[in-house]
Amino acid sequence: MTSSLDGRVAVVTGGATLVGHGVVQALHEQGAVVVVVDIDAGGAQEVADRLGDRVHVVVADITDDATVGRLVDDVVSTHGSIDILVNLACIYLDDGADTDRAGWLTAFDVNVVSAVMMTRAARPALASSGHGAVVNFTSISSKVAQTGRWVYPATKAALVQVTRSMAMDLASDGIRVNSVSPGWTWSKIMDSLSQGDRTRTDRVAAPFHLTGRVGDPVEVGRVVAFLVSDAASVVTGADWAADGGYSAMGPEQGVAAIPQLATEGAH
Ligand SMILES: NC(=O)c1ccc[n+]([C@@H]2O[C@H](COP(=O)([O-])OP(=O)(O)OC[C@H]3O[C@@H](n4cnc5c(N)ncnc54)[C@H](O)[C@@H]3O)[C@@H](O)[C@H]2O)c1
């Protein structure tokens, strides 16, 4: 079995920023034709311009069902099929305990319901592809409590579970469905919060990532490229950590805590 994606058509929602660019690049490296679907026309065009041939842009809002239906039809009529769907688009809207009803509904609409609607619309094409594969973007945030965050982690936890449901019911169509849970990954939000300071970002992340740094977008992208390839033909319904060991680490972090029993307070 091969990891080549030669001749396969991939749709990547939210492909317009750094993590999305890494995923598009990794799929492109394996030979796929990649359609970037995003509301950010400039960011989507940037990755198309950088990678050139085989990357196409569709500017679309995936919270609109008519738009979703139309874009899936257009991809199939223009490129002949949809073999791969990556549901990556998200919003980080989250005021923790103060989030109002509209905020909760918007976040679930983008992060969960739109991924489901994209998959629902693409299902016939994925089924006729003969090797259909879906990857949903989840997160380390799906499994742990983070201060001031109630909404985003809940959407990601929901998507981990929806991934299992999709895998169960799409298996009869020959479609595999998995999720990828990145740890801290060099992204637009980190770029803007740290004012482009990757060294500081790595230093902040080091205590809770075994690798001692944030991930690179393309490293996460290569996990996606593996999962949607025939090399992962036995993998479905799984949540893959692409997190530099974040989820392997417990509250003790990389600190030798037990020896402190002998030394703490021993004066
Ligand atoms: N950045 C991290 O460290 C990190 C960690 C864990 C998981 N993730 C996950 O990785 C994915 C990418 O994260 P990111 O930090 O690059 O996010 P981002 O906000 O930079 O990118 C999300 C993209 O989704 C697009 N989008 C939002 N709403 C849309 C809509 N209605 N229709 C079409 N496109 C829409 C945005 O325009 C943007 O390009 C997300 O699913 C996120 O949950 C990221």
PDBQT file of the ligand as one rigid body, heavy atoms in Angstrom, charges set to zero:
ROOT
HETATM    1  N1  LIG A 301      -3.437  26.316  16.196  1.00  0.00    +0.000 N 
HETATM    2  C1  LIG A 301      -3.280  25.322  17.036  1.00  0.00    +0.000 C 
HETATM    3  O1  LIG A 301      -2.331  25.262  17.823  1.00  0.00    +0.000 OA
HETATM    4  C2  LIG A 301      -4.295  24.206  17.022  1.00  0.00    +0.000 A 
HETATM    5  C3  LIG A 301      -4.224  23.238  18.054  1.00  0.00    +0.000 A 
HETATM    6  C4  LIG A 301      -5.145  22.207  18.033  1.00  0.00    +0.000 A 
HETATM    7  C5  LIG A 301      -6.092  22.120  17.032  1.00  0.00    +0.000 A 
HETATM    8  N2  LIG A 301      -6.139  23.070  16.061  1.00  0.00    +0.000 N 
HETATM    9  C6  LIG A 301      -7.151  22.934  15.020  1.00  0.00    +0.000 C 
HETATM   10  O2  LIG A 301      -6.533  23.084  13.758  1.00  0.00    +0.000 OA
HETATM   11  C7  LIG A 301      -7.426  23.727  12.850  1.00  0.00    +0.000 C 
HETATM   12  C8  LIG A 301      -6.771  24.976  12.280  1.00  0.00    +0.000 C 
HETATM   13  O3  LIG A 301      -6.487  25.868  13.343  1.00  0.00    +0.000 OA
HETATM   14  P1  LIG A 301      -5.887  27.305  13.058  1.00  0.00    +0.000 P 
HETATM   15  O4  LIG A 301      -5.258  27.757  14.320  1.00  0.00    +0.000 OA
HETATM   16  O5  LIG A 301      -5.102  27.290  11.796  1.00  0.00    +0.000 OA
HETATM   17  O6  LIG A 301      -7.226  28.152  12.847  1.00  0.00    +0.000 OA
HETATM   18  P2  LIG A 301      -7.433  29.535  12.028  1.00  0.00    +0.000 P 
HETATM   19  O7  LIG A 301      -8.507  30.303  12.731  1.00  0.00    +0.000 OA
HETATM   20  O8  LIG A 301      -6.130  30.218  11.774  1.00  0.00    +0.000 OA
HETATM   21  O9  LIG A 301      -7.982  28.983  10.648  1.00  0.00    +0.000 OA
HETATM   22  C9  LIG A 301      -9.295  28.542  10.518  1.00  0.00    +0.000 C 
HETATM   23  C10 LIG A 301      -9.729  28.819   9.097  1.00  0.00    +0.000 C 
HETATM   24  O10 LIG A 301     -11.121  28.525   8.995  1.00  0.00    +0.000 OA
HETATM   25  C11 LIG A 301     -11.716  29.512   8.165  1.00  0.00    +0.000 C 
HETATM   26  N3  LIG A 301     -13.153  29.598   8.441  1.00  0.00    +0.000 N 
HETATM   27  C12 LIG A 301     -13.739  29.991   9.611  1.00  0.00    +0.000 A 
HETATM   28  N4  LIG A 301     -15.071  29.999   9.469  1.00  0.00    +0.000 NA
HETATM   29  C13 LIG A 301     -15.334  29.589   8.188  1.00  0.00    +0.000 A 
HETATM   30  C14 LIG A 301     -16.536  29.412   7.446  1.00  0.00    +0.000 A 
HETATM   31  N5  LIG A 301     -17.733  29.659   7.994  1.00  0.00    +0.000 N 
HETATM   32  N6  LIG A 301     -16.446  28.988   6.170  1.00  0.00    +0.000 NA
HETATM   33  C15 LIG A 301     -15.242  28.749   5.606  1.00  0.00    +0.000 A 
HETATM   34  N7  LIG A 301     -14.062  28.894   6.270  1.00  0.00    +0.000 NA
HETATM   35  C16 LIG A 301     -14.115  29.323   7.537  1.00  0.00    +0.000 A 
HETATM   36  C17 LIG A 301     -10.972  30.796   8.551  1.00  0.00    +0.000 C 
HETATM   37  O11 LIG A 301     -11.131  31.804   7.560  1.00  0.00    +0.000 OA
HETATM   38  C18 LIG A 301      -9.555  30.304   8.684  1.00  0.00    +0.000 C 
HETATM   39  O12 LIG A 301      -8.861  30.366   7.448  1.00  0.00    +0.000 OA
HETATM   40  C19 LIG A 301      -8.691  24.045  13.640  1.00  0.00    +0.000 C 
HETATM   41  O13 LIG A 301      -9.665  23.059  13.414  1.00  0.00    +0.000 OA
HETATM   42  C20 LIG A 301      -8.232  23.998  15.095  1.00  0.00    +0.000 C 
HETATM   43  O14 LIG A 301      -9.253  23.648  15.965  1.00  0.00    +0.000 OA
HETATM   44  C21 LIG A 301      -5.264  24.110  16.039  1.00  0.00    +0.000 A 
ENDROOT
TORSDOF 0
